[in-house]
Amino acid sequence: MKAGDFSPLSHLKFIIPSLLGIILFMVPFSSDGSVTILIAILAGWVEEGLADQLSFIMMLIISITAIITLLVKIAGPEKLDRTPFFQSLFNVPWVWVAIRVLGMVFAIMVYFQVGPEAIISDVTGGLLLDSLLHVLFAVFLFAGLFLPLLLNFGLLEMFGVLLTKVMRPLFRLPGRSSIDSLASWLGDGTIGVLLTSKQYEEGYYTKREAAVIGTTFSVVSITFSIVVIEEVGLGHMFIPFYLTVAAAGLVAALIMPRIPPLSRKADTYVTEEADDIEEEIPDEHNTFSYAYTQAVERGSRASGPGKFFKEGGQNILDMWMGVAPIVMALGTIALVLAEFTPVFSWLGYPFIPLLELLQIEEAQAASETILVGFADMFLPAIIGSGIESEMTRFIIASLSVTQLIYMSEVGGLLLGSKVPVNLKDLFIIFLLRTIITLPVIALIAHLIF
């Protein structure tokens, strides 16, 4: 089939929603002196408008999720047979039931300020309920609603054909994964995880591909990177800092898919339909004409506004109820360990010889920041901001952004999503990314300073 075989309406059904998706998720806008995307700007407005209510709203969402999950487990999941969406949302394994209940307990304790200081402190549970979950509420609201613009109208099919010859040999991934990384980079890592999870559920990625994309390409946004480099007092060095992050991230993206645990994930799909995804370009087409034809064909099959908003609403509920309790439970535990125990300092000791070998000043102080990023990406910058050496602070900031997996957000999201990774996988991936990117960052830092 060729592009000329489609009606004008079919072309418009691809072009208009896809353009809207690009404008919302990928076109950089300047807002308050920083570069971001429209989705993030809209989310910021909601966050600002509901600032005084969002902690209560998130506590309520987490509590309702835990209570309904318990009731479904007790009453039997067959009660939800007529609503497969709600059955998949609330009929979860017992380990996730326990985590949702724990998330509820933590959220209630933090909101009403009752219980141990370690949990309700504004650097642990308070940081999550009163800050991060505000961001997630607002981002999920708009990202969830408008995700179908990227997923359902042909844009992914077009990029899938155009970029396969780049993504396959370099990263062993389909071309459509480029959209995930672009949306993450300009917007937020959470958006990349959500895109990846949705496409995996719909059978467009294998288990291995979904795991690789979720842990390697859901990159940290430009906006958050600015916050990190400002925290260590090197805001004037943003451009060399971000180029360093990009170089180290590229090296990690080339290596990580080729080594365990990611290389050992099965190349099988979650559904059967996608086994016939074809990446060969037919003889009668060139790359662009085939990409455009595939996109228009997909757009022409897209359903109307009713289905669009229904799917968007389900995405929002899936994110709010599926992810927020996990971020609250696991994020709080990770932050308590980081702030109130010496666990991450002990874990950093083995890195002191490596830091000394790389001629990084104040190696002992720097070692304490290396693994604490697994709890929250912002912690290394906070802890390392007191270090005197500018080069060491630059390395700490760069490393914290390239490590990518942190439990208070991306790690929690991945565990709460359908992407096939577990806690052990995430910690190993975090360690490997640290070992791979640290020498690259140190080398560039020595050239700069």
Secondary structure, DSSP 8 states (H G I E B T S, - for coil): --GGGS-HHHHHHHHHHHHHHHHHHTS-EEETTEEE-HHHHHHHHHHHHTTTTHHHHHHHHHHHHHHHHHHHHHH-GGGGTT-HHHHHHH---HHHHHHHHHHHHHHHHHHHT-S-HHHHSTTTHHHIIIIIHHHHHHHHHHHHHHHHHHHSSSHHHHHHHHHHHHHHHHHS--TTHHHHHHHHHHT-HHHHHHHHHHHHHTTSSBHHHHHHHHHHTS---HHHHHHHHHHTT-GGGHHHHHHHHHHHHHHHHHHGGGSTTGGGS---BSSSGGGG---S--TT--HHHHHHHHHHHHHHT---HHHHHHHHHHHHHHHHHHHHHHHHHHHHHHHHHHHHSSHHHHHHGGGHHHHHHTT-SSHHHHHHHHTGGGT-TTHHHHHHTT-S-HHHHHHHHHHHHHH---TTTHHHHHHHSSSS--HHHHHHHHHHHHHHHHHHHHHHHHHH-
